Amino acid sequence: SGLVLLLLALGHLALMHLIHNVDEVNYAFVASRYASWFWRGYDLLLLILAMLHGTNGARILIDDYLSQTRWRRVALGALYLICGTLLVLGIGVAVFFQPVTS
């Protein structure tokens, strides 16, 4: 999963910062990109892998630095709650995004 995450992140970097100028990336750009389920899936996979990778790293730090079982459980519970909430919000945006036309 780390290799896939690296390739997805490099692709995202190339697309958003090298191929397209930063001035071009706005709501209309994202809305036109999200007309394709390929880009929604690409962003979903990038989101899920990045969140799980970061959460796993934070879990390892918590296990290393919190020796008391009670505080470790509290910290891990908060970490998983935050990760789950952000994943649900991100997945909801990618799946249910409807462009606003005015």
C-alpha positions in Angstrom: 0.0 0.0 0.0 2.9 2.3 0.6 4.1 2.0 -3.0 0.6 2.7 -4.3 0.3 5.7 -2.0 3.6 7.0 -3.3 2.5 6.7 -6.9 -0.9 8.2 -6.3 0.7 11.2 -4.4 3.3 11.8 -7.1 0.5 11.6 -9.7 -1.5 14.1 -7.7 1.5 16.4 -7.3 2.3 16.3 -11.1 -1.3 16.9 -12.1 -2.1 19.7 -9.6 1.2 21.5 -9.5 3.2 20.7 -12.6 0.8 20.1 -15.5 -1.7 22.7 -14.4 -0.7 26.0 -13.0 -1.9 26.8 -9.4 -4.0 29.6 -10.8 -6.0 27.1 -12.8 -6.9 24.9 -9.9 -10.2 26.3 -8.6 -13.8 25.1 -8.0 -14.6 24.8 -11.7 -11.4 22.7 -12.3 -12.4 20.3 -9.5 -16.0 20.2 -10.6 -15.0 19.3 -14.2 -12.6 16.7 -12.8 -15.2 15.1 -10.6 -17.5 14.6 -13.6 -15.4 11.5 -14.2 -15.7 8.6 -11.7 -12.0 7.8 -12.5 -10.9 11.0 -10.7 -13.3 10.4 -7.8 -11.9 6.9 -7.4 -8.4 8.2 -7.7 -9.0 10.8 -5.0 -10.8 8.3 -2.8 -8.0 5.8 -3.0 -5.5 8.5 -2.2 -7.6 9.7 0.8 -8.1 6.3 2.2 -4.5 5.2 1.9 -3.1 8.5 3.2 -5.5 8.5 6.2 -4.7 4.9 7.1 -1.0 5.4 6.7 -1.0 8.5 8.8 -3.2 6.9 11.5 -1.0 3.9 11.7 2.1 6.1 12.2 0.3 8.1 14.9 -0.8 4.8 16.5 2.9 3.7 16.7 3.9 7.0 18.3 1.1 6.7 20.9 2.2 3.1 21.7 5.8 4.2 22.0 5.3 7.3 24.2 2.2 6.6 26.3 3.1 3.9 28.9 -0.1 4.1 31.0 -2.8 1.8 29.6 -5.6 4.2 30.4 -4.1 7.2 28.6 -3.0 5.0 25.7 -6.6 3.8 25.2 -8.0 7.3 25.4 -5.5 8.6 22.9 -6.1 5.7 20.5 -9.8 6.1 20.8 -9.5 9.8 20.0 -7.2 9.0 17.1 -9.6 6.4 15.6 -12.6 8.7 16.1 -10.9 11.5 14.3 -9.7 9.2 11.5 -13.1 7.7 11.0 -14.8 11.0 11.0 -12.4 12.5 8.4 -12.7 9.4 6.3 -16.5 9.5 6.3 -16.5 13.2 5.5 -14.0 12.7 2.7 -15.8 9.7 1.2 -19.1 11.6 1.4 -17.7 14.5 -0.5 -16.1 12.3 -3.2 -19.2 10.2 -3.7 -22.0 12.7 -3.4 -20.3 15.8 -4.9 -22.7 17.7 -7.2 -21.4 20.8 -8.9 -23.2 24.0 -8.2 -24.2 25.7 -11.4 -25.1 29.4 -11.4 
